[in-house]
Amino acid sequence: MKPIGIVKRIDDLGRILLPKNLRDSMHIKTDDPFELFVDENSILLKKYQPSCIFCNSTEDVQKFKDKTICANCIKELHR
C-alpha cells in the first residue's frame, strides 16, 4: 500500500469521507459494498467482489441458492 497524502477524521457517527476524486478514480459509486479487513493496527477497506465458493474466482459468477458459483465450476458440476 502507498500513502496518498490525505488525512481524514472520523465524524461523530463513525464515518470517514472518501474524497470525490478518489471515488471517481476507483469507480466507487453510492451504495457500492465494501469489505473491511483488520491486521494488527491497520484497517483495509476493499471494494467487495463476490467470488466463487469453490475456486474463489471473481470472473463470471452467479448466485445459486444464496451461494456464488463461477461458470467454470458450474460446468464441472454438470460433468
C-alpha positions as CSV (number, residue, x, y, z in Angstrom):
1,M,0.0,0.0,0.0
2,K,1.1,3.5,-0.7
3,P,0.1,6.7,1.1
4,I,-1.8,9.3,-1.0
5,G,-1.2,12.3,1.3
6,I,-4.8,12.6,2.6
7,V,-5.6,12.5,6.3
8,K,-9.3,12.2,7.3
9,R,-11.0,12.2,10.7
10,I,-13.9,10.1,11.8
11,D,-17.1,12.1,12.3
12,D,-19.5,11.8,15.3
13,L,-21.3,9.0,13.6
14,G,-18.1,7.0,13.0
15,R,-17.9,7.8,9.2
16,I,-14.9,8.6,7.1
17,L,-15.5,10.6,3.9
18,L,-13.7,9.4,0.8
19,P,-12.8,12.4,-1.4
20,K,-14.7,12.6,-4.7
21,N,-11.6,12.4,-6.9
22,L,-10.6,9.2,-5.2
23,R,-14.1,7.7,-5.6
24,D,-14.1,8.7,-9.2
25,S,-10.6,7.3,-9.9
26,M,-11.6,4.0,-8.3
27,H,-15.1,3.8,-9.9
28,I,-16.8,3.8,-6.5
29,K,-20.5,4.7,-6.6
30,T,-23.0,5.4,-3.8
31,D,-24.2,2.1,-2.2
32,D,-21.2,0.0,-3.5
33,P,-20.5,-2.7,-1.0
34,F,-17.1,-2.9,0.8
35,E,-15.3,-5.4,2.9
36,L,-13.2,-4.5,6.0
37,F,-10.0,-6.4,6.9
38,V,-8.1,-5.9,10.1
39,D,-4.4,-6.7,10.6
40,E,-2.7,-5.6,13.8
41,N,-3.0,-1.8,13.7
42,S,-4.3,-1.5,10.2
43,I,-7.8,-1.4,8.6
44,L,-8.1,-2.2,4.9
45,L,-11.2,-1.1,3.1
46,K,-11.7,-3.1,-0.2
47,K,-14.5,-2.9,-2.8
48,Y,-16.5,-6.1,-2.4
49,Q,-16.5,-8.5,-5.3
50,P,-18.4,-11.8,-4.9
51,S,-16.3,-14.8,-5.6
52,C,-16.9,-18.5,-6.3
53,I,-17.3,-20.7,-3.2
54,F,-15.2,-23.4,-4.8
55,C,-12.3,-21.7,-6.6
56,N,-12.5,-18.0,-5.4
57,S,-12.7,-16.7,-9.0
58,T,-14.5,-13.3,-9.4
59,E,-15.0,-13.9,-13.1
60,D,-18.5,-14.7,-14.5
61,V,-20.0,-15.5,-11.1
62,Q,-23.7,-16.1,-10.4
63,K,-25.9,-16.7,-7.4
64,F,-27.4,-20.1,-6.7
65,K,-29.4,-20.7,-3.5
66,D,-27.5,-17.9,-1.7
67,K,-24.1,-19.2,-2.9
68,T,-21.9,-17.7,-5.5
69,I,-20.5,-20.0,-8.2
70,C,-18.5,-19.2,-11.3
71,A,-19.3,-20.5,-14.8
72,N,-16.3,-22.9,-14.9
73,C,-17.3,-24.6,-11.6
74,I,-20.9,-24.9,-12.8
75,K,-19.6,-26.7,-16.0
76,E,-17.5,-29.0,-13.8
77,L,-20.5,-29.8,-11.6
78,H,-22.5,-30.8,-14.7
79,R,-20.0,-33.5,-15.6
